[in-house]
Amino acid sequence: MRRPLIGLTSYATEVQYGRNDLMAAMLPMTYVRAVHAAGGRAVLITPDEPGTDVLEALDGIVFTGGGDVSPDAWNAEHHPATEVDAVRDAAELMLMRAALDADLPVLGICRGMQVMAVATGGSLHQHLPDLVGHERHRAAAGTDPLAAGASDYGRHDVVVDENSRAHELFGRTLVVNSFHHQAVADPGEFVPVGWCPDDRVVEIVEHPGRSFALGVQWHPERTTDLRTFTALTEAASVGAIIPA
Amino acid sequence: MRPIIGITSYVVPATWGVWRDLPSTLVPHDYVEAVTLAGGRAVLLPPDDRDADVLRALDGLVLAGGPDVDPALYGAACAPESEFVIERDAGELVLLRAALDADLPVLGVCRGMQLLTVAAGGTLHQHLPDVLGHERHRPGPGVYGEHEAVFTAGSRIAGLMGTDRAIHCFHHQGVADAGSLTVTGRAEDGLPEAVEDPARRFVLGVQWHPEYRRDQRLFGALVDAARTGMKENGTTCADR
């Protein structure tokens, strides 16, 4: 049986590595390893070219973490803390709509979940600390938010709606990591089905009208809990076994 | 739809935004732009040696530049200057061998030309200054060596390059024995700069960096070959 081919949206950004300082198409390996561990084959989808024809070659797609989504998309003023990448926004909003139209299995992670909301007519809170009065969605107290280890993400509970598909995957509660300062305000066509119990920040969304369209606000790729990736590759395998 | 061109990618600790030394997969964006300008759709291929399954989605393959190839793969002892990444060698060789079997168009750049050579049974010089007595193929950190190449009349690369034979090199290893490939370009010092497999539809390796100038002569030829393959195979959306 062939492995489902899973696209990962990626950065095009200035990067330093070794002696190099240059513009690169790139993504942390954690996403790639998570897809491979879940039985898929990962390819990176670069944001420079906003066409959507590449979706025809994929069995599933992950919208990955990254910078903020521009509030221009829902006609709001920019918060001073909002940092956007217009090229990536344009490419991913178009890809998201096309992927949903084609009913391609879609997983949104952090920024990717926010793209789900915005691409379907929703909106975001631009700076959570203004809303909830704390920083626990960004980093655990006393840790260095700039360090690269998984323990540097904030940790909190998520409570899952019992009448959701996410509940079949996660059960009633789970503990997640967290590194974001924006959050879903209006989920658009998606339905919020998981929340942080402390502040009601939306942590899981799903699309009732699609075979598999799940968004999570946390970073499963940086944990050993790969249920989200396994669910995606299983959904993608259904498409992948249709004979050519 | 546009031909999909897979580009093999690095795995390195990378620093950007708030992140420091996070293991990442990447390629210089020049490659993506060169493919996009040529009318292809670039996707990046992180190393994975489990199988070559991903080829079914590709119409062409770019073997990007990168670290040295493990000398064990061409039967040599490792010289002190050789620096290789086993994970990348393994992943790229699985892909390349399957791509050659399927006669998929392949463009090898720098390390990619060296990998083509190794897959063809050839061998590499592990440190050119020891062999050539000069550093003109890698003058210094971040500095390209500029050369005028000489191409074999009638070869694919000669036809593509025309009269402008200026090339930009950055490498410390080079092709010693091209194996079953044909050397079709050389630098002034005789070092192989281009290899081809005339028996296949499009297999071209260049020791220089055509992506640096987004050279449409080379990337355009790759994408054209990929597009021709789509037509010949009758590839449609439904087949994918």
Interface residues (C-beta under 8 A of the other chain):
Chain A: R2 R3 L5 G7 S10 Y11 A12 T13 E14 V15 Q16 Y17 G18 R19 N20 L22 M23 A24 A25 M26 L27 P28 M29 T30 V32 H36 R41 A42 V43 L44 I45 T46 D48 E49 G51 D53 V54 E56 A57 L58 G67 P145 L146 A147 A148 A244
Chain B: M1 R2 I4 G6 S9 Y10 V11 V12 P13 A14 T15 W16 G17 V18 W19 R20 D21 L22 P23 S24 T25 L26 V27 P28 H29 D30 Y31 V32 E33 T36 R41 A42 V43 L44 L45 P46 D48 R50 D51 D53 V54 R56 A57 P141 G142 C237 A238 D239 R240
